Amino acid sequence: MYTLCPCGLYTYRAPYADEPCQNDMSPISWADLVAQPLGAIPFLSDPYVPEGGIILLYGKTRVGKSPFTWELARCIGSGESFLGKPTRSGRVLYLELDTPRRLVQARVERLPTAPNVWWEFIPAINVFEASSQGHLRALQAECQPELVIVNTLRAIHYGDEKDAALPLRVYKTFQALFPHAAILFVHHDKKSSGDSQDVADPDEAFSGHMAWFNHCQTGLHLVKHGNPTHGLIRLVHSKSQVSAEAPDLVLKLNEDGSQIIGFSATRLTEILSLYQVLDGNKTERVRIVAKQVGLSERQVWTYLSRLPETTC
């Protein structure tokens, strides 16, 4: 059956085995269509996470996809702004199928603890199997998430990612298991062939069939930015069916690999101008700057960490 998601799009929700199969859609006239009030599209994080939408986040290995999703989960769980963008507080379920719990814990323990975020560490599954669906339904009943983060896409099915029919099957199944939740799938870029013309369009950089991209509401691409030694990442809002695509956003992954923050030349100039006129040791100057610009001391250190020593 089809239901109207909060993001304003009709999406397919397969009925459970004990539900009658019926089509709850009927034709609507042109006049009735245009007469319906058109409210604002609701977002958990505007413009990246529309309520009830499918989000595809993709990038190369070790580019920072996991820290990106940790920060997103933390900000939505706590209702904090995400990379300077507005968020609405919501319940988040993080399905980790790619990295062992011990390794994740060692990194996320460096972040502020967030309410309304639940973690589930499970081995790779086949979401089309009854046992896997039963486990996920139990998580839905317990957590009632408004955002589900799946890390990673390749760990929840045994199919061929180049199969054009697979993406819609995966998306439909997750929408049935987590009705009305936004679902973010973490995915990988396709391997480069070494050809300079390979993957010229960032919209097509992900692994597998184009249908993974065609059937999502939002596409987000993380790529390295500038000199690799500077630790900068660019977020490309590569697709949106529910809003204008946001300008590229330059981010910075801190040295311990646990946190991503927004990074801009304007903010760096502001921090540096304040920092250089202050007296005292580095720690005291960073504390004062952090208070004046409204960032944490860790974030200020991150901005300053890649500058030449003589600058600081």
C-alpha positions in Angstrom: 0.0 0.0 0.0 1.1 3.6 -0.5 1.2 6.2 2.3 2.0 9.9 2.3 5.3 10.4 4.1 5.9 13.5 6.2 8.4 14.6 3.5 5.4 15.0 1.2 6.1 12.1 -1.1 4.0 9.0 -1.5 6.1 5.9 -0.7 5.3 2.2 -0.9 4.8 0.4 2.4 4.5 -3.3 2.0 1.8 -4.8 4.2 2.8 -7.2 6.9 1.8 -10.8 6.6 -1.2 -10.4 8.9 -2.5 -7.2 7.2 -5.0 -7.1 4.3 -3.4 -6.1 1.0 -5.3 -3.1 -0.4 -4.6 0.0 -2.4 -5.5 3.1 -0.3 -4.9 5.5 -3.2 -7.6 6.8 -5.5 -7.4 9.2 -8.4 -7.6 12.9 -7.6 -8.8 15.6 -10.0 -6.6 18.5 -11.2 -8.8 21.0 -9.4 -8.7 19.1 -6.1 -5.0 18.6 -6.4 -4.1 22.3 -6.7 -6.8 23.2 -4.0 -5.1 21.2 -1.3 -3.0 23.2 1.2 0.7 22.8 0.6 2.4 23.0 4.0 6.2 23.3 4.5 8.2 20.1 4.2 9.2 18.9 7.7 12.8 18.1 8.3 14.7 16.4 11.1 17.8 18.3 9.7 17.1 20.9 7.1 17.8 20.4 4.2 19.6 17.0 4.6 17.1 14.8 6.4 13.4 15.1 5.4 11.0 13.3 7.8 10.1 10.0 6.4 12.6 10.2 3.5 15.3 7.9 2.2 18.8 9.4 2.3 21.8 8.0 0.5 25.2 9.1 2.0 28.1 7.9 0.0 31.9 8.4 -0.2 35.2 6.7 -0.4 36.5 4.5 2.4 37.9 6.5 5.4 36.6 9.8 4.1 34.6 10.4 7.3 31.2 8.9 6.7 30.9 7.3 10.1 31.9 10.5 12.1 29.5 12.4 9.9 26.6 10.1 10.9 27.6 10.1 14.5 27.4 13.8 14.6 24.1 13.8 12.8 22.7 11.3 15.3 24.0 13.3 18.2 22.6 16.6 17.0 19.1 15.2 16.1 19.0 13.2 19.4 19.8 16.3 21.4 18.1 18.9 19.2 21.3 20.8 18.5 22.1 22.4 15.1 23.9 20.1 12.7 26.8 21.8 11.0 25.1 25.1 11.5 21.8 23.8 10.0 18.5 23.7 12.0 17.4 20.4 13.4 14.3 19.0 15.2 14.9 16.8 18.2 14.0 13.2 17.4 14.6 9.5 18.3 17.5 7.9 16.4 18.3 4.2 15.9 21.9 3.6 14.7 22.3 0.1 13.1 26.0 -0.6 13.0 26.8 -3.6 10.8 30.2 -2.7 9.6 32.5 -1.9 12.6 32.9 -3.8 15.8 31.4 -2.3 18.9 34.7 -1.9 20.7 36.2 0.2 17.9 33.1 2.5 17.6 33.0 2.9 21.4 36.6 4.0 21.5 35.8 6.9 19.2 32.3 8.0 20.1 33.2 8.2 23.8 35.1 11.3 23.0 31.9 13.0 21.9 29.3 14.6 24.2 26.7 12.0 25.2 23.4 12.5 23.4 19.9 11.6 24.6 17.4 9.7 22.3 20.0 7.8 20.4 20.1 4.0 20.5 22.8 1.7 19.1 22.4 -1.8 17.7 25.5 -3.7 16.8 24.7 -6.7 14.6 26.6 -8.8 12.0 25.7 -8.5 8.3 22.1 -9.6 7.6 19.8 -10.3 4.7 16.9 -7.9 5.3 14.6 -10.1 3.1 14.9 -13.0 5.6 12.1 -13.5 8.2 14.6 -13.7 11.1 16.2 -10.4 10.2 12.9 -8.7 9.7 11.7 -10.0 13.1 14.7 -8.5 14.8 14.3 -5.2 13.1 10.6 -5.1 14.0 11.5 -5.6 17.6 13.8 -2.7 17.5 11.1 -0.6 15.9 8.7 -1.5 18.7 11.3 -0.7 21.4 12.8 2.5 20.0 10.1 4.0 17.8 12.8 5.9 15.8 12.2 8.9 13.7 15.6 8.4 12.0 17.3 5.1 11.3 21.0 5.1 10.2 22.1 2.0 8.5 25.9 1.6 8.4 26.4 0.1 5.8 24.1 -0.6 2.9 26.2 -3.5 1.6 25.8 -5.3 4.9 22.0 -5.6 4.9 21.5 -7.7 1.8 23.1 -10.5 -0.2 22.1 -9.2 -3.6 24.0 -7.8 -6.5 24.2 -4.0 -6.1 24.2 -3.7 -9.9 20.7 -5.3 -10.0 18.3 -2.5 -11.0 15.4 -4.0 -9.0 17.3 -4.4 -5.7 17.4 -0.7 -4.5 13.6 -0.3 -4.5 13.2 -3.7 -2.8 15.6 -2.7 0.0 14.0 0.8 0.4 10.5 -0.6 0.5 11.4 -3.3 3.0 13.0 -0.8 5.4 10.0 1.6 5.0 7.7 -1.3 6.0 9.8 -2.2 9.0 10.3 1.4 10.2 7.1 3.2 9.1 7.3 7.0 8.9 11.0 7.0 9.9 13.6 8.7 7.8 16.2 6.1 6.8 19.8 7.0 6.0 21.9 4.4 4.2 25.7 4.7 4.3 27.2 3.6 1.1 30.6 3.5 -0.7 31.9 5.1 -3.8 32.6 2.7 -6.7 36.2 1.7 -7.1 38.1 3.8 -9.6 39.4 2.1 -12.7 42.3 4.5 -13.0 40.7 6.2 -16.0 40.8 10.0 -15.6 37.2 10.1 -17.0 36.0 7.6 -14.5 33.1 9.0 -12.4 33.1 12.5 -13.7 29.7 13.2 -12.2 29.6 13.0 -8.4 26.0 12.0 -8.6 27.1 8.7 -10.1 30.1 8.0 -7.9 28.4 5.5 -5.6 28.8 1.7 -6.0 26.1 -0.2 -7.9 23.1 0.7 -10.1 21.9 4.2 -10.6 18.6 3.1 -9.1 20.1 3.5 -5.6 20.2 7.2 -6.3 17.1 7.5 -8.4 14.8 6.1 -5.6 16.1 8.1 -2.7 14.8 11.6 -1.7 18.2 13.0 -0.7 21.7 12.3 -1.9 24.8 13.3 0.1 28.3 12.8 -1.2 31.4 13.2 1.0 34.7 13.8 -0.9 38.2 14.9 0.1 38.7 18.7 -0.3 42.0 20.4 -1.3 45.3 19.3 0.1 44.8 15.8 1.7 47.2 16.8 4.6 44.7 19.5 5.7 42.0 17.0 6.7 39.2 18.8 4.9 36.1 17.2 3.5 33.5 18.6 1.1 29.8 17.7 1.6 28.0 17.7 -1.8 24.2 17.9 -1.6 23.9 15.9 -4.8 20.2 15.4 -4.9 17.0 16.6 -3.3 13.3 15.9 -4.2 12.1 18.1 -1.3 14.2 21.2 -1.3 16.7 23.2 -3.2 20.1 21.6 -3.1 22.3 23.3 -0.5 25.7 24.8 -1.5 28.7 22.5 -0.9 29.9 22.6 2.7 33.5 22.3 3.7 34.0 20.2 6.8 36.9 19.2 9.0 37.6 15.8 10.6 39.5 16.1 13.8 42.8 14.3 14.2 41.4 11.4 16.4 38.7 10.7 13.7 35.8 11.1 16.1 34.2 14.4 15.1 33.3 16.4 12.0 32.7 20.1 12.3 31.9 22.9 9.8 35.0 24.6 8.4 35.0 27.9 6.5 37.6 30.5 5.7 35.4 33.1 7.2 35.2 31.3 10.6 38.9 30.6 10.6 39.6 34.3 9.9 37.4 35.3 12.8 39.1 32.8 15.2 42.6 33.7 14.1 42.0 37.4 14.4 40.8 37.0 18.0 43.5 34.5 18.9 46.4 36.6 17.7 45.5 39.7 19.7 45.3 37.9 23.0 48.1 37.4 25.5 48.8 34.3 27.5 49.5 30.7 26.8 47.7 28.8 24.0 45.3 27.0 26.2 44.1 30.2 27.8 43.8 32.0 24.5 41.8 29.1 23.0 39.4 29.1 26.0 38.7 32.8 25.5 38.3 32.5 21.8 35.9 29.6 22.2 33.7 31.6 24.5 33.6 34.6 22.2 32.8 32.8 19.0 30.4 30.3 20.6 32.4 27.1 19.8 33.8 24.4 22.1 37.5 24.6 22.9 38.0 21.3 21.0 36.5 22.9 17.9 38.8 26.0 18.1 41.8 23.7 18.5 40.6 21.8 15.4 40.5 25.0 13.4 44.0 26.0 14.5 45.6 22.6 14.3 46.5 22.7 10.6 47.9 26.2 10.5 51.7 26.7 10.4 53.3 26.9 13.8 54.5 30.4 13.2 50.9 31.6 12.7 49.9 30.6 16.2 
